[in-house]
Each structure stands twice: as structure tokens, then as C-alpha cells.
Amino acid sequence: MLRVKFPGWRKTNMLALATVSASVHGVWAGEASTPEASSGDKLEEIIVTAQKREQNLQDVGASVTAFDAAGLQRLGLHNVTDITGQVPGLQFNQYGSTVTVYNLRGVSQNDFNDHQEAPVAVYEDEAYVASTGALAGSMFDLQRVEVLRGPQGTLFGRNATGGLIHYISNKPGDESGGYFDFTRGNYGAINTEGAVNQPLTDSVAARLSFATDYHEGYISNRLGHPVEDQNQVAARLQFHIKTSDSSDFLVKLHGVNNSHETAGDYSWESALPDASGRAVLTPGQPDFSGYINPSSNPFKQAQDRRGIFNRTVWGANVHGEWRTDAFTITSVSDYQRVQKRYGEDSDGSPNFVFNFDVFYHFQQFSQELRLNGSSGALHWLAGVYYINYRSAQDSPTSSPANLFGSADSHFTLRDSSPAAFAQVEYDLSDRWTALAGARYTYDDKSFDYLYDCPQCQQTLHYVAPAYPAASRAFNLVTGKAEIDYKPMKDTLLYASVNRGAKGGGWSADTSGLVNPENLPYEPEKLTDYELGFKTTFWEQRARLNGSLFYYDYKDYQGFFLFGTNTVVRNVNAKDKGGELELTLVPLQRLNLQLGLSHLESIVPNILLPVGGTASAQLPQAPHWSFNAAVHYEWPMFGGTMSAQVDGKWDSVQYLELENSQSDLQGSYGVANARLGFRSSDDRWELSAFVRNATNKYYKIYNLDVAGLFGNVVSVYGPPRVFGGTITYRWGR
């Protein structure tokens, strides 16, 4: 029996995942699978670009889950975070639309300040999105979504310590066509989505895509406007220009606007700190201001301040490709800009206790230039990358003078970072393939932080050269080594070592007394040891993929909230686990997907609010997670009916790194259903849906502010939502 042990802590049986896979096909250890569409009684192939060239997913020796356009539509995935319901090992937290943080295999960054970059990188059409404040929104008119688990330090590199998520748009085509969706639902929801594709000349085609999302607030507020509403418009305009038979350009303009949304998506619960300073819930007791919520429903609250969220994200991307017989040159130029106004009632009560505001401006330019080619048994890729961004934030806080008073922090982070990378893949024989790659990144950062707190009698201007640590440069070396083995047709085994890194940075306190020595933190480094397999069997009707991994996580950038101080500290961690996914077509038109994830993590020495240390688990890292989807189609009424049920179950997990009792989210499951009809010519489609069908209350994030306010505030996943969609398609 295989056992994997971390030094100094208990043994764990990791063979559970491998035993399941072996019982199905006689192969052990694992990866992740493909929620792809089936064609009749067989599964279809999905092409991915996880290694920056087109490959069959089953030929890529890495842990990848991919959704094609048909899979996204079938599952009814609409919000960018909806994919977490069908990707083993993937979680998320959100503070409404203002900040989105993904968690992959327990790796995340929970600091809610906008200047922080996440260790799970997000890419849109091959362009890295550095700002977590630019991520929330709709998935619309997409070709596919790829989720890569584990460090992607070679080909993607930029802060992909825990992995990455890549959203890939539908591109302009050579034929006229388009579609339009209209959705109506509860909470006054009105959503639209559409695209128009039009060739302009023999060498130029255009595609315009858009989405609008509106719903009233999920959280009723006894004192005023409902909270957690949405009013968003997004659009994308692309031009595909063929300059010759061997070269073309793709020009993209895109934008998102959120207007007058009500922020501060918090649910109040009374709590007091224990001897360690961590919160313990005290149901039925008042907070320090004397408030008791008469309702136990997390979506019934009383907030004295109406929060605000306005955001504009826009950008431009130019993708160029030149092809020769020997190699291909690819250029990706990208510019992004974000402006945001955010304000919240941080204590979540009807009393004026503490308010937090953000005025945020961000701009980013990135450029990648790469060459790739093949020669016999050799595949190679090399390139250079550069990113430059400026993140500026003004965060005033307000509180009564007898509590915390008012404070204001204004800070600007600048980053200039070039990198060079290369990877080679060589077929040693018909069965064996070796891969190796490396990346060097120079990360030059500076931080200008001005803080004024009259109540604390402190004015601090943290900037170089007065504070030398406010300007730093990091040399980051990452890479991978991998061996692939194909013992038979349609079966791949792989073993790899991957190393990822994320540059250092600075915390940014917005209230309380600030210690400048606590602001800087060091880079984090993650080494991943992984075994995996991918196999297709039962006459192309079934696929089983899985992986086992062990993470050695050095200087993990853990987030802590000490009183009013937001602090990122470096702590070491260990993480191990695996994923298993099965996709099969047991009967014609019946598609079944099953996913399983197991995680075991330990952070031996987290900092406690009262001082000292304790061991903890990584946040949002449930030991077990299970997802499933069943989709069936049958002919009826001269067209095609379809029915689907899908859902996800998570075991117990902590939501903050401090692992307080108030952070503990019990095991829960969320189920969704969808019923649809499609006309015989595929032009019309009607569907009805329900998400969170049982109206399960579950937290996706928690903030321990018990020592400040006598309560904690939590963010809950959406309540039950339901509605119907009508779709019309034209052309091809």
C-alpha cells in the first residue's frame, strides 16, 4: 500500500484515488479530465494550447481540465467563477465584483487590496491579467476555457505558482452568422448575450460580442437598498486580418463596465476572540455596539451605509503570427486599464462602526515574442516576455473618534519585469518522450506608500531611499522536467517536477498603527512533484485522467488580518493530494462526468493575533471534493430535448489561514438543473434552469474582525436562482 508522509505529521493513505482509477482501467495515479461534448456514442477530441501549441488534451503530460464551447453552454456556465463547480481542486472567493481570487489545490492569495497579484494566474486570449479587480464578470462567446493545475513557471511564468486559468474567445470566421440570448430570472434578473460575425473582405473578418447582466440584490437590507446586486455591460470587438497565406493578425478591443452596484456583500455573525485571539461564534449575543441580528438568514441584514461599486475595464490586444516551414513566430501585445470606485460597511451592522473605501487606478502593458518549431523527434519553443504596470490606490477608512477614527492610505506600486524562457520536447522512441524547460524573470518593483492616521498620531511616507526596502528587484528562476510514457494506444503516463515562483511585494495597511518593518514580504517558491495518467478506452466512449502531487511550498505569502492591519507574511507549507476525473458515454446521447479531488495541507507556523504560532491548514482546501454532471438528449417535438443535473460537494474547510472556529465551513453540496429544447435546424433554443436548487447557505469567505467589532463578516455563495433563456442563431 502506497503511503505519502510529510515529516513530523501523520501518515495518510493516498492510494484511494489510485485504487479507483485502477479498478476502472488498470492504471494508477492521475490528472484531470475533459468536460467535452460527445458526438452520439463517442467522446470528441478537445484541442488545447496548454504548451502554447495546439495538441490533443490527452497527449499533454500535465494536469489540465478544459471546457469547449459546447460544454460551457451545456453546463450553463455564465459567470467567470462558475467553472469552479466542475473543476476538481478549484475554489474561489469574491467580495462581490470588486476582487476575485481563485484557489487551486489550496494555493491562493486572500489579501483584498487591489495591488496584490494572485498566485493562480488568469489569462485572456494569451494575455496575463495582473489585476484581481479586473477579473469578475461574464463568460461570453468563448471558444474554450483551460485550467492548468500546478506551477506553470516555464511557458507562462508570471505568478503562476498554483496554476492558471485561460479564457479563450471565439475568433472571427469567414462566414456571416451570429446568435442572441435573452434570460429572465428571479431577483429581477435580465441578462443578454450575443455575437455577430461578418467577413468584410476576402482577407478581413470581424466579430462583435457582448453581454449584459442585471439582477437585484441577493441580500435584503432592513435599512435601505438591497446589497449584492449587479449592473454590468461587457463587449468585445475583434478583427482577423490575413496579410498573406503564412501570416495573420488578430486585433481585439474589449471593455467591461459596472455601474452603481451596491457593494459590501457581508453577512453579520456575533463572535468573540478566544485565548489565541481567533474568533469563536457567539450566537444570540450582541456585538460591541450592542447590535443583534434578529434573523439567522444570512441574506437578511441591516447595514447603515449603502456600499458602492463602479468599475471600468478596457483594453486592446494584438496577436500576430508568421509561419515558415522551419518555425513559427508569435507576438502578443496587450494593454489593459482599470478604474474602480468601491465602498463598504465593513462591520456589517446598522451602527456606524467602520467604513472602508477604495479609489483604484491600474494600467498594464505586456509583450510576448516567441518562436516554436519541430524537426523530426524534436519540438522546441523559446521566447521573451515583458510586463510593466502601475497600480495606484487611495483607501480612506472612517470610524467614530472614540473607536478607530479616520485614516487614509495612498499607495502606488510600479513593476517592470522582463523574462526569457525556453522548452524542448524530444521523442526518445515511439513510447518515451522527455521534456525540459526553464524561465528567468527579473522583477523590478517599487512601492510608494503614504499613510496618515490622526487617531494613531502617525504619518508615514514609506518610499525609497528613506526606506530602502521600498524598492526591490527579484531574480526568479523557474522550470520543469518531465518524462512521458505511452505503454499502449490512447494511454499516457507522465512524471514531472515543476517549479513556480511569485515575486515579493508589500502589504498596505489602511487603518491602525503601521509598523513599516512589516510591510515588505519575500518571493514565494513552490516545487511540485507529480505523477499522472490519461487514458481513453471502451471504444472512445470513456476517458479517465488522474494525478498525484506533492507540493513543497517555501515562503508561502500568507494573508493575516491583525486587528485593522492587513499583513502578508512568509510561512512555509506542505500540500499533497490528487485529482481523478471520468468522462463517459454509457448510452447514446447520455454524457456522464465525475470528478474527485483530495487535498491535505499543513502550514506548521502561522502567526496568531495575540502572538505566538500554531499549525493550520491552507484556506479553501477541503480534504475531499466531488463534482458530477449528467446530460441526456432525446428527440421530441420535431427537435431535441435535453436534461441535465450537475453539482459539487465539498468537505469541511477553513476560509482563512488563521483557521479560527468562525472560519470553519462545514461540508455542503450545491446542485443545479437545466431543461432545454432545440429546434431541428439548431436556430432556436429554449431552456429553463435552477442553480443552488436546494437554496443551500454556504460561505465562500470569512473575515475575522471579532477583536475589533465583536462579530465576523462572511461572504456567502448565491442563493437559489432560477429562470429561462431563449436563444436564436443565424448563419453559420
C-alpha positions, 0 to 999 in steps of 0.5 A: 500500500502506497503511503505519502508522509510529510515529516513530523505529521501523520501518515495518510493513505493516498492510494484511494484515488489510485485504487479507483482509477485502477479498478476502472482501467488498470492504471494508477495515479492521475490528472484531470479530465475533459468536460467535452461534448460527445458526438452520439456514442463517442467522446470528441477530441478537445484541442488545447494550447496548454504548451502554447501549441495546439495538441490533443488534451490527452497527449499533454503530460500535465494536469489540465481540465478544459471546457469547449464551447459546447460544454460551457453552454451545456453546463450553463456556465455564465459567470467567470467563477462558475467553472469552479463547480466542475473543476476538481481542486478549484475554489474561489472567493469574491467580495462581490465584483470588486476582487476575485481570487481563485484557489487551486489545490489550496494555493491562493492569495486572500489579501483584498487590496487591489495591488496584490497579484494572485498566485493562480494566474488568469489569462485572456486570449494569451494575455496575463491579467495582473489585476484581481479587480479586473477579473469578475464578470461574464463568460461570453462567446468563448471558444474554450476555457483551460485550467492548468493545475500546478506551477506553470513557471516555464511557458507562462511564468508570471505568478503562476505558482498554483496554476492558471486559468485561460479564457479563450474567445471565439475568433472571427470566421469567414462566414456571416452568422451570429446568435442572441440570448435573452434570460429572465430570472428571479431577483429581477434578473435580465441578462443578454448575450450575443455575437455577430460575425461578418467577413468584410473582405476576402482577407478581413473578418470581424466579430462583435460580442457582448453581454449584459447582466442585471439582477437585484440584490441577493441580500435584503437590507432592513435599512435601505437598498438591497446589497449584492446586486449587479449592473454590468455591460461587457463587449468585445470587438475583434478583427482577423486580418490575413496579410498573406497565406503564412501570416495573420493578425488578430486585433481585439478591443474589449471593455467591461463596465459596472455601474452603481452596484451596491457593494459590501456583500457581508453577512453579520455573525456575533463572535468573540476572540478566544485565548489565541485571539481567533474568533469563536461564534457567539450566537444570540449575543450582541456585538460591541455596539450592542447590535443583534441580528434578529434573523439567522438568514444570512441574506437578511441584514441591516447595514447603515451605509449603502456600499458602492461599486463602479468599475471600468475595464478596457483594453486592446490586444494584438496577436500576430503570427508568421509561419515558415516551414522551419518555425513559427513566430508569435507576438502578443501585445496587450494593454489593459486599464482599470478604474474602480470606485468601491465602498463598504460597511465593513462591520456589517451592522446598522451602527456606524462602526467602520467604513472602508473605501477604495479609489483604484487606478491600474494600467498594464502593458505586456509583450510576448515574442516567441518562436516554436518549431519541430524537426523530426523527434524534436519540438522546441519553443523559446521566447521573451516576455515583458510586463510593466504596470502601475497600480495606484490606490487611495483607501480612506477608512472612517470610524467614530473618534472614540473607536478607530477614527479616520485614516487614509492610505495612498499607495502606488506600486510600479513593476517592470519585469522582463523574462526569457524562457525556453522548452524542448520536447524530444521523442526518445522512441515511439513510447518515451518522450522527455521534456525540459524547460526553464524561465528567468524573470527579473522583477523590478518593483517599487512601492510608494506608500503614504499613510496618515492616521490622526487617531494613531498620531502617525504619518508615514511616507514609506518610499525609497531611499528613506526606506530602502526596502521600498524598492526591490528587484527579484531574480526568479528562476523557474522550470520543469522536467518531465518524462512521458510514457505511452505503454499502449494506444490512447494511454499516457503516463507522465512524471514531472517536477515543476517549479513556480515562483511569485515575486515579493511585494508589500502589504498596505495597511489602511487603518491602525498603527503601521509598523513599516518593518512589516510591510515588505514580504519575500518571493514565494517558491513552490516545487511540485512533484507529480505523477499522472495518467490519461487514458481513453478506452471502451471504444472512445466512449470513456476517458479517465485522467488522474494525478498525484502531487506533492507540493513543497511550498517555501515562503508561502505569502500568507494573508493575516488580518491583525486587528485593522492591519492587513499583513502578508507574511512568509510561512512555509507549507506542505500540500499533497493530494490528487485529482481523478476525473471520468468522462463517459458515454454509457448510452447514446446521447447520455454524457456522464462526468465525475470528478474527485479531488483530495487535498491535505495541507499543513502550514506548521507556523502561522502567526496568531493575533495575540502572538505566538504560532500554531499549525493550520491548514491552507484556506479553501482546501477541503480534504475531499471534493466531488463534482458530477454532471449528467446530460441526456438528449432525446428527440421530441417535438420535431427537435431535441430535448435535453436534461441535465443535473450537475453539482459539487460537494465539498468537505469541511474547510477553513476560509482563512489561514488563521483557521479560527472556529468562525472560519470553519465551513462545514461540508455542503453540496450545491446542485443545479438543473437545466431543461432545454429544447432545440429546434431541428435546424439548431436556430432556436433554443429554449431552456429553463434552469435552477442553480443552488436548487436546494437554496443551500447557505454556504460561505465562500469567505470569512473575515475575522474582525471579532477583536475589533467589532465583536462579530465576523463578516462572511461572504456567502455563495448565491442563493437559489436562482432560477429562470429561462433563456431563449436563444436564436442563431443565424448563419453559420 
